[in-house]
Amino acid sequence: MKRIVEPELLDELPPEDARAVRSRGDLRRLNWLMRHAAIFRATLKARLQKPPRVLAEIGAGDGTLMLKLASQMHKLWPQAQVILVDRHDIVSSQTLRGFQQFDWQVQTATVDAFDWLASARTWTLCWQISFCTISRTKN
């Protein structure tokens, strides 16, 4: 079976569209219900020998899932760098301040995931759709 990656409807909707706002709320509830931050934490701790230099989340949306991970990991990974990659710039100033509270540096990248991946240098990737971690250092 051949898999084809296609844009989600949420990627095509303007961020302020009522359907997009509801969908992001649904995603936050789903992340909480399915304990995605705990799954990220356990998987990253099991696979990484040392703290990541840069942690990137593809399809980060509003950034709250990675902020939850930061709240759980900031003592083990002090001063981590985070890149929140999404097609829409919807990370609130409150969420950005939340990362600062944990002494994590954060930046947003409003770009298509494949374009970002092609240009990125070093990262550990968090990808929510089918969780995986990939580490890469490009010379």
N, C-alpha and C positions, 0 to 999 in steps of 0.2 A: 504494500500500500504506500503510495507516494503522498507525503505530507506537504501541504502548501500553506505558507504563512500569508494571511490576509489581514488587512487592517480591521480593527474592531469598530463597531458603530460608535462607541465612545470616543474613538480617535477622530472621527469625522464630525462630531457635534461641536458647536462652539461651547467653550467652558461654562458660559452662563445659561445655556439652554436648560430648562427645567428637567428634561430627561437625563442630561449629563449630571446635574446636581444630585438627583435621586440615585443615579447609578453609583456615584462616588460614595454616597451615604451607605448604599447597599454593600459596597466593597469594604468600607470600614467595619461594618457589622460582621461581614463574612470573615474578615481577617481576625476579628476578636473571637468569634464563635469557633473558628477552626484552629485558633491558636497559632497563626502563621508566624508571629514574631518568635514564639518559643521554638517552632520548627526551624526557622532561620538560625536562631542562636545555637541550638543543638547541632545542627548540620555544620555550621561554620566552625564551631569549637572542635568537632570531631575531625574535620578535614584540614584545618589550618594548624601548622606547627607553631607559628608565631603570629602576633597581631598583624592584620593586613595593613599595608601602607595606604592603600586607597580602596574604598568599598563603594561600588556603584550599584544602583538599583535601576534596572531597565523597566520602564512602565511604572515609574514611581508615583504618578498621580499627584496627590496632595502631600506626599512625603511622610504621612503619619505612621505608616508601617515601619519605615526605617527609623523614625524617631522613637518608636517603642523599642526597637532593637537597641538603639543608643542608650535608652534608659536602663536596659538590662546589662549592657556590656561595657559601659564607659569606664568601669574600674579595671577590667581586664585589658581593655584596649584604650588606654588614655590617648587623647589628642588624635583620634582617628580622623581621616579625611573621607568625606562622603560626597559622591556625585549622584544627584537625583536626575535621571534621564527620563524625559517624557516629551510627547509632541506638544503639550500645552503647558504654559507657565502658570500653574495654579497652586504653587506652594505658598502658603500664607506667611506673613511676617511673624506671626505667632509661632508657627512651626519652625521657622528659621531660628528664632530666639531660643526655642526649646533645645536645639542642637548646641547652641552656645552654652546653655546651662550645664551641659555635660562635657564641655570643653572639646567638642568635636567641630572640626571645620566642615562647612557644607557649601556646596555650590550646586546650582541647577543648570541643566543643559536642556534647552528647548529645541529638540532636534529629533529626527527619525532615529530609532535605535540602531539600524544598520549603518547609517552614516556616522553615528557616534562611535560604534564599535570599530569601524574602519580607520578612524583617526586616533583612537585612544592608545595611550602608551602602557600604563601599568594599572591593573585593577583586579579586584576580586569581585565577581559578578553575583548579584542576587536577582533572580528572575522568577517572578511569582507564578507564572502560568504553569510550568512544571518545574518545580524548584530544582535548581542545580547551582553549583558553584564552579567557576572556572577561574583560574589564576593565569595571568599572562604578563610577561614583560617583553615589550617590543624594543629592539635596539634601534 
